[in-house]
Amino acid sequence: MNSIKVMIAGFAMSVLLACNLSGQQKGTKEVEVKSDKAKSIAAFAEGCFWCSEHIFEELAGVDSAVSGYAGGHTKNPTYEEVCRETTGHAETVLVYYNPKVISYEQLLEAFFTSHDPTTLNRQGPDEGPSYRSAIFYVDEEQERLATEAIKKWTPKFEMPIVTEVAPLKAFYRAEEYHQNYTTENPYDSYVRAVSLPRFDKFQRACKLKMKN
């Protein structure tokens, strides 16, 4: 677990006076994971959600990306609980997108371009199962496309892809101070050292249309 992020999280939590008495008071909230014809959803875990949220939100066709937790067994987990690696959850982004503008296959392209899917339970300076690479699918079509994408991208990496493919059984929106963290905290030490360089690297490699 990255000590800088833990320190920042602890400070933010103390400032916000977050209460730890119930799921709602913890600041986390279970989000309905259901797509419709106007807006589809996708969920990806690829290390720090501060980084990946910023990356996906800059893609044309993406309405928004929400930082949260998925893939575990604890209901309404707090950031501190997830960091202790006792919940089974991974830092995940729930992506709301317009399928008429950007396809799920293109989101998968962004996913494999924006992180290293060959490092087990690690991404950059962050280590632990909560930073694992994972695609959480919402239906059989997404599962099929995710599986095909892994086969497609495997030859592009020197090491085997270790990305988990699993159903999105529940998604918990993270505490509010995590939302849009990179955009709202551009001078934060972690953002400057990790998030922004990762985004710059993604921009150089990505062939997808960006908002700006």
N, C-alpha and C positions, 0 to 999 in steps of 0.2 A: 504494500500500500504506500502510495506516495505521501511523505510526511508533509510536504507543502500543502497539498490538498486537504489533508486532515486538519492542519492548523487553520487554514482559511475557513473550512467548514465549521470548525468549533467557534471561531470568532463570529462568523455570520449567524450561527445559531444563538449565540449569547446576545447578539445585538437584537435579533428578532424575538427573543424571549420565547422561543418555541417550547411548547409543553409536551410532555411525553406520557400523557395519561391515556390517550386513546388514539386510534388510527387517524381520525379527523384532526385532532389536536396536534398530532405529530407533523402535520403539514403535508402528508401524503394522502392520495386519494385514488381509488380504483377507477379507471377510465373504461367506458364501454368500448370494446374492440369489435366494431362492426362497420363494414363498408356499405356504401350505397352507390347509386349510379352517378351522382354528382361529385362525390368525394370518396376516394379509396384510401385505405390505410396500409401501412407496411411497418414492420418493426425490425430494427437492427441493433446489434451490440457489437461494438468495435473499439473497446477501450473507453477512455474518458468521455462521458456524454457531453461535457462542455465543448469538446472538439467536434464530435460527430453531429451534434445539433446544429452548430454553426455551418458545417459543411453542407448538410442536406437542405437547410433553409435557403441557401444561396442558389439552389437549382431552379431553373425556370419550370413552372408547373407544380412546384411544391408550395402548398398554402402555408404550412407551418410544421415545425418539428418540436416535439415535447420531450424533455428529459425525464426519465423515470427508471423504474425497475421491473424486470421480467425474468421468467425462467426459474423462479425459486419457489419455496414452500411457505414463506412467512407472509401473512397478510399485513398490508399497510406498513412495510418496513421503513425504518428511518435510514438516513444516509450513514449514520454511525454504525447501525446494525449491519448494513450491507458491507461496509468497510471492514468489519470484524470477520467477514466471510462465514457467517453462521446462518444466513438466510437462503443461500443457493441462488440468489438473484444476481443478474448481471446489469451493469449500467447500460441502459437501452434508450434508444430514441424511437418514439412513435411518430411516423411520418404521415401527414395528411397531404394527399396529392390529387391532381386532376389527371385522370388516365387519358384524357383527350390531348393533353399537352406533353406529359412524360409517362412512359410506360413502366411497369414493374421491372421489366428486363433492364431498362435504363437505370433504375434505382439500384439494381444489383450491380451494374457496371460501376456506379458511384461507390457502392459498398466495397468492392474489391480494389478499386483505385485509391481509396482514401485510408486504407490501413494495411497492415501485414497480416494476412489470414493464416500464416504458417507458424506463428508464435503461440504456444499453448499457454493460456491464462496469463498473457502479458501483452501490453501494447506500450511501446516506448518506455518511459520510466515507471509505469504503473504495473504492478504484479498482483496476481491473485485471480481466482475464478470469477470475481465480479467484473474483471476486465477481459473476459474471454470473447472470442469472436463467435458470433451467433446470428443466425437468421431465424426469426420467429414468424412462422407463416400463419395466415388467418383462414386459408382454405386449401383444397387439394391442388388447385392451379398454381398457387404460390409455392407450394411444396415441390411440385414438379419443376417449375422454373428455377427454383433455388438449387435443386439437385443437378439440373442440367448446367447451371452456371458454374458450379464447382468443377464439373468435368471440363468445361470450356476454359476456365482460368487456371487449372492445375498445371498445364505446360508452361505457363507464363512465370511460374515461381520455381526457384531451385529446390525448395523444400516442400514436403506434402502440405496441403491445406488441411487445417484442423478445425475449420468452421463447423460449429454445431448447427444442425437444422432441426427445429422443434416447433410444435404448435404453440401459438400465443394463447395460453390459457387465461392469463390475467396480466394487466399492465397497471402499474401504480405510478401516478404522476409524482415526480420528486418535489421536494420542498421548493417554495417559490424562489428562494435566492439562487437556485440552480438554473432557473429558466433564463435563456438568453444571456448566460453568464459571460461568454466570450465577447459578445457585442457590447454589453454594459460595463465590462471591466477590462478594457483594452490595455491598461497599464499594470494589471495584476501580474505578479512574477511568473506564475505557472502559465498564464495565457501568453505572455511574451516569449517564454522559453519553449513551450510545447504547442499550445493551441494554434497560434498564428503561423508558426513555421509549418505545421502540419497542413493548415489550410492553403498556404502558399504552394506547397509541394503538390497538393491535390489540384489546384488550379492549373498548374503547369502540365499535369498529366491528363487531366480530364478533357474529353472531347465533347462533353454534353453542354448544352446551352445554359449559361448562367443568367441570373437576374440582372447583374450589373456588367 
